[in-house]
Amino acid sequence: METITAVAELRRALARVRLGGKRIGFLPTMGGLHDGHLSLVKASRAACDVTVVSIFVNPIQYRPNEDMSWYPSDLPRDEKLCGDAGVAILFAPSVQEVYPAQFQTVVEPGDLAKPPHGAFWPGHFRGVATIVGKLFNMVQPDVAFFGQKDFVQCAVIRRMVTDLNFPIEIVTVPTVREVDGLAMSTRNRYLNGEEHRRALAISRGLFAAEAKFHAGERDAEKLLEIAKRHLRQVDRLQYLELLDADTLKPAESPLNRHAVLCTIAYVGSTQLVDNVILKPK
């Protein structure tokens, strides 16, 4: 595996790959890799000849009052995980390499990033769309892989790819969970034992609503209330919405379209994100 830090070097390496007619898969990450990320690597290796992983903590998706220094940075560990998983190129640029002096051009994602979900992360999806767009331009992959846990983010990226004519296939891989049901996240390492146990209320609530949906319940408010009964156990429920999976607008009853039940919750000081897909047969 090559570890590359400069865009020019990355492009030279990938030009050689393209000359060989090989298919390139790409996973943009912020590091702190776990089995969820490795499931994306596995999906990429199954579908593509060469897999590229980027590690970059993106400053422009953080709000001014947020401290991004908390994000775990352990490049040697992530390098080993990627190498063992069969990644061909690990791209780990500096902030200066990604954002040149006087940088000012951004990607504005539009309605998908607006309330209800966008209200809790003002500017976040603009930052995500901008960095993913830049990385797509640097790597120019054939396929890019994302996890379902960040469903709204995936929707924003799909819309950007369509609107800006990126010749890239977007593949969403199902959420990987701990044995007890908690969605895998880099943030999970900040939960102590008691917080981890309380965090299980998130998946329990989503799974309870999902089970009721599969049993025939189609009333959106009733499904939200079922999830909320469990989610009352978290320290702060920031967001719980049942959204139309295509428009990201609140889903209407009776549910007869593909929908997603999304939540953002705090356990202790840790923000956790999760969702389940509700798809009528």
Phi, psi and omega in degrees: 000135174266137169253122186238140181242350184246140181298317182299318179293320178301314182295323177296316181297318182284336174297321178295322178297315182293326178299331177277003178071025184270149181270131187253125173255148187221138175233108173279127179223169173253013180087196185059046191293148178217186185297334175297315176297319182293334175292329176290320176301315180300316179296320179295316181294330178288332187254343188229163179276326184228133179247130177246132174241133173254146173234113182203119175276113192273110185293333188276000174263002177263144175283161183303329182270004180264143180254110182277357182290344179292336189296129185297130180238110180214075185299318179303319178297313181295323177300315181296315179300316181294316180299316179294331183275353177095018175292138180273319182224128172252119181257115184231075184280163173277167176300320182294329179289324183276319183243098181294166179306137179065026176303135182210000182262125182232165174258120179263113190285345175086208191299328182299334182263009180268175178307150015279327187288319183294342182296334184273344181227065182301127180085347185298310185289333172298316178295320179295311181299322181294312183290321179294320176300318178295316180294322176300320179291324180289315185273322184052059181283165171276324183222141174237142187243134180224157179269145181295335182306324178261063189298315182296318177302317178299319180296319178298318182291319177301317180296318179299315181299318178291312186292325184259009173059039172289129179277061187229133173274132178256125180244127176257126184256136181305149180300135174265136185238155170296166180304327182274001175106344181295130179297133180294135181204148175301330182291341183300333183292347179270357178273131171280179185303314181293319179295321179300317180297318180290330180294339179295343176299334181294304181292325178300317180295315180294318181292325179295317178294320179299316180297319179295322177299314181291340176277356174120354180290129181234007178272119185299316182295322179293321179293321177297319181294323177299314179295321185294329179303320179281320185290349175297345182279346178282167182286324177207121175269106183279328190198132172213114183219147171253114189244148168297128187293339181268316185264340187062021172268157180308131181290145182258145176273147355284146181290112176230012177234162176303124183228164178225130177263111188246146175216150168233124184221150175254133169238115193064229178260010185262125178271128182236141183239139178202167177195164168227148179267133176246108185239114176299146179292000000 
